[in-house]
């Protein structure tokens, strides 16, 4: 049990490149918000552990390669809960899923190191930190000690301030690349191997609709960024982002609603818009897409992969 992980009928050292990257298709990450207030499905699947586990099983059956479980909403202006409450939401769900024999890879969507550690001990395989390690200084060293992959997302501020920080001189993706490169350098310095890093441009986080579209349009440019040297001159100097998997999470987000004129994030129209966004992400070389509607987006991504095959 490396890193204290529990077995679930399979080896839980999930490789983000196992079903993507060198493989021929884009991986699907299903979303389970075990919260009352997430922007799209808050309150739909948090009635009880059995319902949450059933949702995990349904997403796995629909084709999810990994299921991302969150107990803290990260939408703009979301109320922050304590780490104890967050862990009390997600850890029992992960434990119950593994106890029931669910073998799909599980990600914990958290920016707190103690929640990440408890979730991995319960059976999670992957840490998805929307802050890229910014909100908890212990996160990167904790992930290094757990020996699991981590997604570092581009992020500014916190849920209460992020949208006021959507200021980018010129091309927003240039700033995203520069700021993500700093997080990569910190992750490498903390001892996380390059092959366990996944990068996310942070669609909708500290970005308005036009900026989100610009980042989606230029996702491929992440491959041209280098992580800078640390104070001692090491940690990733001259190493391109091309060696990392890239995750894009555009599902049902507000930029889609603005483009199509649909304010309701739960509307089926937002799902259709998500299919188009996922197709754009595939064309831009994304290795994983994070979605609410797994079965529908798996089909859309399969067609996109056929049109834009990975090299």
N, C-alpha and C positions, 0 to 999 in steps of 0.2 A: 504494500500500500504506500506508494510514493506520495509524499506530501499529505498523508493522512486520508487519502481518498478511499471511499467504499466501492466495492464492486457492484455491478448491476448486470452480470451475465456477459460482460465484454470488457476488454481493456479500455480504461477510461482516459488514457493519455491521448486525447483527440488532437490530431494534427490538422491545423487549418488548411494545409495544402493537400490533405488526403483525398478530398473529393473535389478539389478545385486547383487552381494554379497549374501544376503540371498535368492535371487531368483535363478531360475534355468538356466539362460542364461547370456551370456556376452553382454554388451551394446555396441552399435555402435555409435561412434562420427564421423560425417561427417565433411570434411574440406572445408571451403570457404575462399580462400586467395583473399581478395579484394585489391590486390597489383599488380604492374607491374613486380615484380622481384622475386617472390617466386620460389623455386627451381624446383617444378614439374608443377604447373599450373599457375604460375605468368602471368598476362595479359589475361588469358582466360575468367575470369568472372568479370572484373572490368570496363567493357565498360559503364556500367550505372546501376542505382539502380534497374530498372525493371528486367534486366538480372540477377542481384545478387539475388533478391527475388525469381525469377523463379528457380534459382539453389537451394535455400533453400527448396522451395516447392518440387522440384524433389527429393532431398535427403530424405526429410521426407516421401514422397510417396514410396521411395525405401527401407525404413525401418530404417532410422537414428533415434536414440533415442534422440540425441542432435546434433546440428550443431555448429561447432567452427568457428567463424568469426575473421579474422585477418587483420589489416591494416598496419602492419609493418613486413616485412620479417625478419625471424630470422635465415636464412641460414648463413653459414660461410661467412664472408666478406660482408654481406648485408649492404647497405647504410642506415644509420639511418635517419628517417624523424622526424620532430618535433611532439610533442604530439598533437599539434593543427591539424596538417595534418593527423595524425593517427586517431584522433577522427572524423575529417571531412569525413574520408573514411567509418568508421564502424558504427557510430551512425545513420546516415540517413538510412542505410540499415536495421538496427534493427528496427527503427521506422516504416519504410515502411512495413516490414514483419509483424509486429504486427497490423498495420493499415489495412493490407489486410486480417487479421484474421488467420495468421499462428500461430499455437499453439505448434509447436515443441519446445522443450527446446533449448535455445540458450546460447552458451558460447562465451565470448570474449577472444581472444588470445592476451594478452597484458602484458607487464611488467611495465606499467605506472599506477599509482594509479588514476590520473585524468581521464584517458581513461576508466578505470574500472568503476569508479563512474558514468560517463556520459552514459556508455553503459548499466549499470544496470538500471539507470533511464529511459532509452529508451525501456527497456523490456528484457534485458539479464538476465539469471538465474544463471550464473556460471562464474567464472573467471579462466582462464587457463594461469598461469604465468610461462613461460619457465625458468625464473630465480629463482623461488621459493622465491621471495621477496628480492633478493639480489640487483637488479638494481635500485629499488626505495624504500628507507627506509620508505616511507609512505604507501606502498602497504598493508602490513599485517594488520595494524590498520584500513585502509580503508575498507578492506574486512570484518573485524570484525564488523564494523559499518553498513555494507550493509546487513549482515545476509544472505549471499549466500555461497555456497560451493566454494572451491578454489583448484586447482591442483597445487602442488608444485613439480616442476621438478628438477632433479639434473642438476646443471649448474656450469660452471666455466668461468670467464672472461666476454667477450662480443663478439658480432659477429665477430669483427676483430681479436680477440686474442684466441678464445676458442680452436681452433685446435692445437695451440702451447702449450696448457695446458693439452694435453692428456697423462699425465705422471702418471702412477699408479704403486706403488710398489706391485708386486705380483698380487693378484686377484683384478681386477678393481671393482667388485661388493662390495668388502669389503669397499673400499673407498667411493663408492656411498652410501652405508648404513650409514657409519659414517657421511658423509657430509649432507645427507638428514635428519639424526636425529637432527642435529643442526637447520635445517630449521623448523622442526616440533616443537622443543622447542621454537623457536622464535614465531611461529604462535600461539602456546598455550599461550605464555606470552602476545601476543597482544590481546588475548581474543577470538580467533577463536575456537569454540568447536571441539573436536576430530571428531565428526560425520560429520563435514563439510570439512574435509581434504581428499584430494585424492593425491596419490603419483605416480610419474612418474620417472623411472630410467634414462630418458634422452638419449634414443638410438640415436647415431649420434652426440650428443652435447659434445664437448671436449672428443671425443672418436673416435679412428680409427675403421676400419672394424672388426678387431679381438676383440677389446674391446667391441664393440657393440654386437657382437655375444655372448661374454662371459656374458654380462649383460642380454641379452635375455634368455640365457640358464639358468640363475640363478635368474630370476625374483621372483620366489617363496621365495627366501631367505630374501626378504624384510620383510616377516612376523616374522622374528626372531630378529628384531632390536628394541631397546628401545630408546626413546627420553631421552636425558640426563637432569639432574637437572639444573635449572637456578641458578643465583647467590644467590638467597634466599633459595635454596634447593627444590623448587617446580617445577611445570610445567612438568609433564609427567614422573617423575622418575619411572622406572620400567614398563612403559606401552608399550606393544609390538605393532609393526606395524600391527599385525594381525587384529586390529580393523579398519583399513583404507581400502578404496577402492584403487585399483592400476590400473593406466592407462598405456598402452603401445602404443607408437606412432612410428611404424617402416615403415609406408607406403612409398613405392617408394624410400627409402633412399639409400645413396651411398653405404652402406655396401652390400645391395642386388645387386647393379650394379657390385660391385667388385667380388662378388661370382660368378655371372652368366656371367660376361663379357659384361655388357650392360651399356654404359656411358650415354645414354639418359634417364633421369628420367621420361619422358612422355611415354616411350615405354610400350607396353602391356606386355613385358617380365618382367618389374619391377612390374607390377600388379600381375602376377603369383607368383613372388617371395614374394610379400607382403602376398599373401594367405598362403604361407608356414610359414611366420613369424607370422602371426596372429594365426595360428594353434599352433605354439610353445608357444605363449603368453597365449592362452587358457589353454594349458596343464600345464603351470606354474602358473595358478590361477588368471590371470588378470581379472579384473571386467569390464574394458572398453578397446576398441581398437579404435585408431584414424586413419581414413582411407580416401583416396581420392575417391576410387571406392566403393561406398556404397552398391549398389545392389549385386555386385559380392562378396564383402567381407562379407556381411551379410550371403550369402549362405555358404561361406567357414567356417564362424564362427559357423553357425548352425550345420554343420557336426562335427566340432571340439567339440562343446558343447555336442553333442550326444556321441562322443567317450570318452570325458573326462568330464563327468557330474560334476557339482559343488556339494560339500558335502551338 
